[in-house]
Amino acid sequence: MLSTGALRAHLLAARLAGTVATSREESLRSYRLFAARDPRVLLGLDPEWSWAQRDLIALMADKCGVSGDPACTSGQDVIDPERTVAGLDAFADRIGRAAEARSPVLFGTGHPHRLLGFYAALADALSAAGCLVLTPAKGRCVDISTRFGLRTYILDYVRGVALVREPGVCPDASGTGAHTHSPLPVRTALAALAETGGPLPDLVVGDHGWVCGAGQLGFDAIGLADTDDPSLFVGEAEGRVSVVVPLDDAVRADYYRPLTRYVLNQACLSQ
């Protein structure tokens, strides 16, 4: 069992919280783009409120612990580990309630190289608890706009976790897949479920467009987000995302394993 103190120490040592790799410049750029409603950072969310950059700085200071001073424009961002622990507790509570209800759940990630193992362990545990882990639209093509133009990806699943991959590339447990912020994969998956009349998810778990895209469509969604992903925190503030855990979402994959153990223990699930 991983204690809260041990978890907090790990978060700081692995730079999942505390001083993180994401720079202030990166975060401020995302806030500027979000304020301008750039779809690259909205991640499928259509904000109901007006969000200026100053508003986003204040929100992220409250939700993550970054500097709330608009005059702070350089250096590394800081995430308060206490906020990360609190987020993981709320995240685990929602996972536990899904297990108790044997809910259908959809997992998806835009960070397969880093976060696939974290989600896959949760999917395994929920499946063992009697939940239906959904895998809709496997093999469907998804056209996503990138900085290199429109590219076609394939929606696929590894251990119950959705990701997109390049055509002809087989995903594996090491996280082979494409990094994406797009909400189109989750829209494709949910549309496929609606087409077939299959059970819809009571919970969507993931990051980036998987969370915001699902939340925008009215699904209960929880996930992880870095300081340069304001859309998830705005979704939480506006009531369309249930839980967001603030942490660095791009550290080594094995650094997330203690978080997996902590969440499963708090949710009263075995790995």
N, C-alpha and C positions, 0 to 999 in steps of 0.2 A: 504493500500500500504506500502510495506517495503522499506525504503530508503536504499541507498548504505551504509550510515553510520551505520544504525541499523543492516544491514546484516553483516557488518564487525565486529561489536560488538558481534553479535550472534556467528559468526564463532570462535572468540577467547574464548568466554565464554563456548561454547560447546566443545571446543578443536577439532573442525573440521579443524581449521588452527591454526597458532601460534605453540606452543609446543604441539605435538600430541603424542598419545600412542605408535606409531611405533618407535622402537628403531633404533639407528644408526647401531647397530650390525645386526639387521634383514635386513635393507636396503642394507648394504654392502654385506651380504651373497647373496641377490638376484642379486646384480650387478656382483658378482663373477660368479654365476651360469649362468647369461645371457651371460657374456663374453665367457663362455665355451659352449654356445648354448645348455644349458640344457632345454629340452622341458617343464619341470615343470614351468619354468618362462618365456619361450617364448610365451606361451598362444596362440599358433597358428600362430604367426608371424614368417616369414622367413626373417631375416634382410638382406638387400642388402649390407650394409656397414659393415666393421669390427669395432667392439665395444670392446675396452679394458675396464677394470674396471675404469681406470682414465677418459676415455671418458664419461662413464656413470655418474660418479660423476659430471663432468662438465655439462652434459646435465641436470641432475636432479637439480643441483644448479640453472641453468637458468630457467627451467620450473616450479620448485616447490619452490625454495628458501632454500633448504637444504644447509648445509655447503659444500663449494667447496674444502675444504682442505682434501686431502687424508689422512693426519695424524690424522684427527678427526675420531676416531674409536669407541667411546662409547657415551652413553647418549641418550637423546630423540631427534628424528628428529624434524625439524621446517619447517612448510609450511608458506610461505608469504601470508597473507590474501588478499593482493592486487592482487596476481596472481590467487587466487581462485575466487575473484570477476570478474576479467577479463575473466577467463574461463567460469564462469556462464553466463556472458553477451554474449560470443560467442556461447555458448550452446543454450541459449534462442533465439538468432538470427536464428540459424539453425532450431530449433523447430518451430519458427514463419514462416519461409519460407516453411516448410513442410505443415503447416496448410493452408497457402495461396494457395499452389499448390494442396491441397487435396491429398497428396502423400500417397501411401501405406507405412506403417511403421511397423517394427518388434522390439519389446522390449524383452530383456532378461537379467537376473541377476544371477550371481554366489553368491550373498549375499542376499538371500531372507529374512533372519531374520532381516536385517538392511535396505535394500534399496527397498524392494517391494513396500512400500507405495509411495515412491518418484516417481518411474516409473509408478505406476498404476494411479496416479493423472494426469500425463502427457498423458498417454494413453487415459484416460477418456476425457480429454480436446481436444485431437486431433480427437478422434472419434466424439465428439460433433461438431467439426469444419468441419466434412465431410471426414476425412481421414479414410482409411481402415486400421484397426489395425489387423495385420496378426496373425494367430494362427496355423501354419502348424505343421504336424507330432504329434499332440496331442495323447498321449498314446504310442508313439514309445519307444522301449527300446534303451538305450544308454549305452554301456560298457565303463567305464572310469577307467583308472589306478589310484589307490590311494596308500598311504603308506601301506595299508592293503592288497594290491593286486588288481586284476581286479574285479570291482563291477558293477552290473547292476542297472541302474537307469531308471526311467520313465520320459519322457519329458511331462510336463504339463503346464497349464496356469492358472493364477489367475488374474482376471480383465485385461486380455489382455497382461500380462507379463509372459514370459516363465521362467521356472525354472526346475530343476530336483529334483525328490523325490525318496525315497526308495519305492520299490514295496509294495503295501498294505497301504501306508500312504497317506491320502487325504490332499492335500495342502489347506490352507485357507488364509484369508486376513491378518492374523497375521504373515505370512511369513514362515509357516512350509514348509521346503524344505531343500535340501542339499547344503552346501557350496562347490563350485567347481571353479577351474581356467581353466577347460578344454574348448577347442574350439569345441569339438565333438558335443555338443548340437546345436550350431548354424549351423554347417555343416549339421547335420541331418535335421534341419528345412529348410534350404535353398535347400537341395537336394530334399526334399519332394515337395517344390514349383515347382522346375524344372521338377520333375516327372509328376506332375498333370497339368503342363502348366498354373498354376495360376499366378497372378501378383507377380512379385518379388519386394522386398522392395526398395524404393528410399532412405530409411534411416534406419539404425539399431542403436538402442539406448541401452546402457547397461554398462557393466563393464567386466573386466577379458577377458576370451576367447570369449565372445559374440562380443566384439569390435574388438579385434585383429584377431579373426577367420574370421569375416565378412570383415574387411579391407583387409586382405590378399587375399581374393577372389574378391576384386575389388568393394565392396559395400561401399557406403558412411556411415561411422560409427562415432559416438560420444559417449563419456562416462566419467565416473568418475574413478579416480585412486589415490592410496596412494603412499607414497614414496618408498615402497618396490615392486612396480609394474612398473619397468622401461619399460616393453614391450610396453605399450600404448604410452608412451612419445617417444620411439624410432619410433613407427609407425607414430606418428604425425611428427617427424623430417624427416622421409623418405617419407612422403606424402601419406601414406596409411590409416591414421586415421585423420579425419577432426578436431575434437576438443577433448581435454582432460582437465577435470577440476581437479586440484590437491586438494585433501582433504582427511581426514581420512575417510575411507569407512567402518568403523566398530564401530561407536558410536551408541548410542541408536536410535532406529528407529524414535522416535518423534522429535529428534534434526534436522532431515532433512526437517521437515514441513515448516519452514520459507524459506528454499531454494526452495521448490516447489512453494510457493506463489511468491517469487521473479522471478523465471523463467517464470511462467505463466503471470505475470504482464509485464515483459520485452518482452515477445512474443505476447503481446496483446491478451491473451486468458483468459477466465474466468474459475474458478475452479468449 
